[in-house]
């Protein structure tokens, strides 16, 4: 096991897979930060509206991403077992499932747009709600394109092709920023301009990634999209992996919505501070998440090839790499927090509160984040999705939500309660997932037939 020439992946292969994913995730997060800075210059009501609506959008995006990842695990295991025929069949079904689900979600949100906003956010300031309606309308139209891009990008990564999704994402993000600059600052369209720019960039992503899947030289090639018909055997397998992961991710977002509802009662200063803190916390973890996404392909192909020892080896190796990345990222974001809040034009009270929360995160995140997130990526690739779902949902509602709401409403902690609850959640998850990993029970699942 110590001779890298015997491994399914050598160090060069890992770099070729992981670096584009990390770059894609990092640039997307940076562009999201720049996007927020642009919107924040429109005013506190605008950034508050974008933050509130994005908590719904992220719920949908995370669910679609988890479902597409479920299909990608199936594809990577088939490719690891050298079964290209079933890998292609699975990829076609991933696209089919994602189109149906994303269109359904878009239509549902379009019909129930106003009730959803009122139920989730309750009574917020009139300007915030007006901006929320506008932003939500345009972003919900992008859900089918998010679904198509997620499916296509996941299928590419399952073939060790992470470079093309990175290029597509980078171009798309620059399109979004350029569109924002024109629509917000030149044409004065405010939140509406930001939403339209986002929609256009997502349409671009979907079109290009679907076109690139037509490559005859790739292990998976998909043509004749309109001839795809449901294959219930494969759809069942995709959903077996994707639904628990989708529920897990969705529950996280529901928890965030519950937290957001509490934070939204604390006033615009707290909402704006929490919105920026969320973005910066996402930024300091995004590179490590990229490693986790790549780990799913690595473990999937290892297990497809019947090499369980290597799956264990790579989970350990990439967890150590993730820890180093988390420490460096937290320190970098901490150093940049004050300049970013100044460039974003945040009100002094919001900026001060944001810096206080980022200081707390910089201290606690390296302690437990990696063990609570990175090994579970690998274990999900083995099909151990139900355990991950149950564990994550329980710790999230027990610590992240309940503790946060209790500290906020009973002890008056303010938005820092969100991050105290978050740290408690990470710590408990880290303990449980470490025990699960070392038990090796996660290796007992069978995703594909040999």
Buried (B, 14 or more C-beta within 10 A) or exposed (E): EEEEEEBBBEEEBBEBBBBBBBBBBBBBBBBBBBBBBBBBBBBBBBBBBBBBBBBBBBBBBBBBBBBBBBBBBBBBBBBBBEBBEBBBBBBBBBBBBBBBBBEEBBEBBEEEBEEBBEEBBEEBBEBBBEBBBBBBBBBBBBBBBBBBBBBBBBBBBBBBBBBBBBBBBBBBBEBBBEBBBEBBEEEEBBBBBBBBBBBBBBBBBBBBBBEBBEBEEBBBEBEEBEEBEEBEEBBEBBBBBBBBBBBBBBBBBBBBBBBBBBBBBBBBBBBBBBBBBBBBBBBBBBBBBBBBBBBBBBBBBBBBBEBBEBBBBBBEBBBEBBBEBBBBBBEBBBEBBBEBBEBBBBBEBBBBBBBBBBEBBBEBBBEBBBBBBBBBBBBBBBBBBBBBBBBBBBBBBBBBBBBBBBBBEEEEBBBBBBBBBBBBBBBBBBBBBBEBBEEEBBBEBEBBEE
